Amino acid sequence: MLLTIDVGNTQTVIGLYDRELTSGASADAGLLDHWRIATDAARTADEHAVVIRGLLASSGYPFDVDGVAICAGVPRVLASLREMIDRSIDVDPVVIEPGVRTGMAILYDNPKEVGADRIANAVAAFDLYGGPTVVVDFGTAVTFDVVGKPGYLGGVIAPGLASMTDYLHRRTALLPQIDLAEPETAIGKSTTEAMRAGAVFGYRGMIREI
């Protein structure tokens, strides 16, 4: 079985795959189960082992895998996961990072600047759909990555929707923290409605323009 770990700034997604079934035209080919947990840079290697072992056990799978693949945008978490694997799993993990051969040329001025998540998105999209293609990933940041026949061409990084609204709340004295919901109109009749209109309609406009 293959254990995959995708560490984002806010959440970490863990997947368990049957390696014999992973080839195919589907993004979830061979996927046995997956889990989503909060990313915690303070979590130790032992704590990661307890959490992941518990998640696997909750679905009836042993903490006994023959492959691990990691994509991490948080260096402290990556270091902790490396230690966990070294102590708890007798495999050499594949870590998406500069220097790893993915089969895709990185046509960036400095390829080391491209985040592991963006490389993984680009390689997966090209494998599933070919090129040229554009991958849009909505997370703490929203990223647009462009893949052409020569390889990874570059893209766009913009603030995530939650990041934008949280920033307004933290940096102003009177604007409240809001929950994101579909506005009834673009003309807000209250501060909350006005913020929702700005967030939702403004964000859609940004995505469409890019």
Disulfide bonds with the S-S distance in Angstrom:
none
